[in-house]
Amino acid sequence: MPQPPPPHELKTRNSGTLTQSSDHPPSSDHFVQAIRDYYDALAEKEADRLSATIAGRVSFEVHRRFLVNYLKKGQRILEVGAGPGRFTTVLAEHGARVVVTDISPVQLRLNEVNVTAASAQHAVERRQILDVRDTRRYPDASFDMVLAYGGPLSYTFGQEHRALTGLLRILKPGGVLIASVMSLWGSWRARLPQATQLARRHGTDVTDAVIHTGDLRHVPGMAHVCKMFTWEELTTLVTACGGVVLDGSASNWTSLEDPKILATIEGSPHLWSKFLTYEMIACSSLGARDGGTHILLAAQRESAGDL
């Protein structure tokens, strides 16, 4: 496979470099630039997304437990969309060596600050700016795991097949892709008031287009656009890209309910532990996988010779 030209470098504040391939036409795409700008502007607020609310804390725990089922000490892992480092530190705690990437240079610098503060910087091999649609810089079969939490595959804007095929290509034989995408029906469930306002403001032709495609680019003036998936659509995509689905889950099934009730449960360590156990069971059930804010997926290459 042809290799891209040598990357140019962006210096970090404390150590190492951020690298970005210069042979990367998709990065100039209007919507990708909008997402980069969105997460640059979000800055530290992205770090609060999984801790500021009960639903966020449950989502983090569901993602964490799903991930650790596949972690082994000494794995070399590509983390795509690493953001401010919540899962980078989890990988470090389990003895991984991590190549940390994100589309946002601001998020990468926050990742360095937070991971260093958590005494986990030793696990980071390097940090790189990466558009998930273009992984050509990485050789075939170079990672034991690819972790793409936070929905990087939802920001591929019509290039889902290219992005997912690229992630599967760089897995070693037996390696695992762990990813999450934005959920179409779960988002509809969680944000029905906003969806209703959207229909009133822009008309039901717009909501029809979003429901039929999962693509928020149909909404005029939408600052944060992405592609939302159904479980069936996601698993069909994995198969089309030469992968095999190992497992799946929703995030935030029961935890989207009344936050006041959830707060009383969280106040009791015993009840909270039980609740999280039941939430994991509910989220992993086939009937619930379309019902959370995100869909989680574990997949492998079908065979080493197919990609």
Summary of the structure (lengths in Angstrom):
residues: 307
radius of gyration: 18.9
end to end distance: 11.4
largest distance: 56.9
contacts: 1034
relative contact order: 0.14
helix: 47%
strand: 20%
